[in-house]
Amino acid sequence: MNNIIVILAALCLILLSRDDAFAEAKRCTRIWLDPSKTPTWMNSGVWNSDSTEMLWADAYRTEILRVNGETGSIELVFLDWDSSLKEALKKDMNRVYPEIFGKELWELSKAYYRPDGPTAIKRDQNGILLQYTTPTSLVRVPESIDASLTDGSLSYRLLAGTEQLNSNVVSPDQSTAHSQPSSVRFISAYQLEPLGDGFLAFATIKPTCDTSDPFEAFAFVTPSAGVQLLKVEGGVDSDIDPCLARLAAVEGELAVLHQASYMPHFAAVGNLGFILNLGTTPSVLRFDPAGFLSVLEAVPASLLDRPDPLELKTERLGPGRQYLQYKAIEKAALAAGLYNIEDRLFLLKKSIVSDATRWSLIDLDLETGSIQGRYWLPSSANHLTLVVGDSYVTLVEKGPVQDIALGGPYMQIRSMTHIPTEWFSNHSDSPLAAFSDGAISSCTESGKKYKRGPSQYSWISN
């Protein structure tokens, strides 16, 4: 009898310990980071397969950083590319870009247009990809990025630049203005999203059908079929400009919203691609690689906020121009990106409530765009980038955009918050279903808090 009691007691302890472990796994955690080691302009990241660490991309420094998921420690991943890859990138640039810019201008601008390092990091069904903005290319890397990437397992894929790509225009009503396609070359890509055997892109494109300036456009690119330019709205009327490619042009100051690489304007869910258009008539569009583009009509207009285009207009050039534009974005309520979480489509929404920033993720139906649930995030950061993994959705919390005079433009990252991915599975049971004032009372905290010191590169603990 005593043995039975002992066995039952042991079983109870085991069950209780499992419940405690499960409860611990369900808890969200905010980790304070050392801002002197965080990226200057973090725009993307991926979790590794066992949810122990992340890789972040710093688009300005063109660096990849390894971030410990538990402690928040950060270290630079030294990307020691083999010489053949570097030479391939340089060869493509030196062959194509003189034709686009002219030889004299190209010689003057070579120091700027160079393949120094990756500007974004992505994950598809086959593993990890690093994005190069100029030239527009993706590099396949091993699932486990070590200190060196010279093991021969790299593969290099240039989307455009080495040759002209045939293009046609696809619009939501499936109409095209010309039966004969034009040809285009990519100058640079702000955002790329792997989809099927190709990639969604928002990029600067140079058409060969006229001598006008390059323009920005959404596109779907495949090595075999070339480019499908996606006419999300507007564009240049064919009666004014006979060049078919320009029908898809994203004109004016609103293009900067799609250039903001820290706000992902693409998401791939299964074999479908989704596009966040913040143009004249904001919308969320669905794209089937077979060539069908449609608007998710049930997405409420109230979710698709963006700054007034006049607030994005400035005469300043270079980093100063970017600073003023991003400050306008920072102050506005905003549809801030699309994400795939557990094979569902989520829109990241920034709201301004009583002059305070509030964030939420809205679950959208893949067919219509109707709201399936709204999840309020425990953050009041000025800017957010999400890193989605199997176990956690991590909020990378950023401060205000800093001006060039202070060493910017850059965003200080002081913390990250891990939210269990399962909290987005069922809205009725989620701790995030109720409106949040940005507090993190439901989350544990770890790490040391820092504040800015007197110098832009000096940090002190508080």
Residue, then its C-alpha position, 0 to 999 in steps of 0.5 A: m500500500n505504501n509503495i502505491i502511495v509513493i508511486l502516486a505521489a511521484l506521478c503527481l509531482i511529474l504532472l505538476s512539473r510538466d504543468d509548470a514547464f508548460a506554463e513557463a513556456k507560455r509566458c512572454t518575456r521582455i529582454w533588455l538589450d545593450p543598444s551599443k551592440t544592436p543594429t543601426w537599421m534592423n529590417s528583418g530576422v529569422w529564428n533558427s530551427d530549435s528557437t535558441e537564437m536569431l539572425w538579424a540583418d542590419a541594412y545600413r551596415t550590411e551586417i548579419l548579427r547573431v542574437n541569443g534568444e534567452t540572454g539577448s547577447i549579440e555578436l557579429v557574424f563574419l560573412d567571409w564570402d568565397s572569392s567566386l561569389k564576390e567576383a560574380l557580383k562585381k562582374d554583374m555590376n560592372r557589365v550592366y550598370p554602365e549601360i544604365f547610368g552611363k560610363e562616366l556617372w558609373e565611375l563616379s558612383k561605383a563607391y556607392y553601388r557595391p556589394d558590400g554585404p546583405t541588406a535583409i535576411k529571409r526564410d523560405q521552405n528551403g532555408i535561409l536567403l540573404q538579400y543584396t539590394t545592388p545588384t538585385s540578388l539572393v544568396r542561399v546560405p546554410e541553415s546554421i550560419d557559422a563564423s565563415l561561409t566558405d564551405g561551398s554550400l552557397s548558391y547565388r541567384l541574380l534576379a536581374g541586371t545581367e540581361q534584359l527581362n521580358s515583362n508584362v503588366v498584371s492588374p486586378d481586372q486582368s487587363t493589359a494595355h499592350s499585347q507586346p511586352s516590353s523589357v526591363r532591368f532592375i537597378s536595385a530592390y528594396q524588398l524581396e519575398p520568395l514565392g514559388d520558383g520566383f520572388l515578389a519585389f519592390a524595386t527600381i526598374k529601368p525600362t528599355c522601351d523609352t529613354s525616361d528615368p527609372f521608376e519604382a514598381f511592384a513585380f513578380v520575377t521568375p528566372s524562366a518567365g521574366v517579370q510580371l509588373l503588378k499594377v496595384e493602382g494608378g500608374v502612367d496612362s498608356d495614352i500619355d506614355p506608350c511604354l507598357a512597363r510604366l503602367a505599373a509605376v508607383e509615382g510620387e512621394l508615396a514610393v518611400l513607404h514601400q522603400a521602408s524596408y523595415m516594414p515588410h510589404f510582402a508576405a507569402v502564405g503557402n503558394l500565395g503572395f500578399i502585397l500591402n499597397l500604401g499608395t493613393t488608394p491603400s489596399v491589400l492584394r493577393f497574387d497567385p504566381a499563375g498571374f492572377l492579382s486581386v484586391l482583398e475587398a473586405v479589409p477595412a479602410s480604417l486599417l490601412d492608414r498612412p501619412d499624408p503624401l505632403e508630409l513626405k515631401t521634402e527638398r533635402l537630399g540624402p540621409g537628411r531626406q530619409y530622416l524627415q520622411y521617416k519622422a513623418i511615418e513615425k508620427a502617423a497611424l500606419a499599416a506597418g507590414l504583413y506577416n505569415i504566422e502559422d500559415r495565416l496572414f497578419l497585418l501589423k497595425k500602429s494606432i495612435v491613442s491619446d498621443a501614445t503608440r499602440w500596436s496590434l496584429i490583425d488576422l485577415d482571411l486569405e480569400t476576402g481579407s475579413i478580420q478573423g481576430r485582433y491581437w493587441l501587442p504588449s509594446s508602445a515602441n515607436h517602431l516594431t519589426l517582427v521575427v516570426g518563429d515556430s515557438y515565438v513571435t519576437l517584437v524588436e522594439k525600436g526608439p525614434v528615428q535619429d537625425i544625421a546630426l546625431g549619427g543617423p538616421y538610425m533607430q535605437i533598439r533597447s529591448m525585444t519581447h518574445i510572445p509564444t506563437e501559440w498565443f496567435s492560434n485562437h483569438s478567443d483564448s489568447p491573452l492578447a485578445a483584450f485591448s492593451d495600453g502597451a504595458i507588459s504586466s503579463c510578461t517577465e523581464s530580464g537583462k540590464k536596462y540602458k539609457r543613452g550617454p552624452s555621446q551618440y556611441s556612449w552608453i551607460s547603465n541606469 
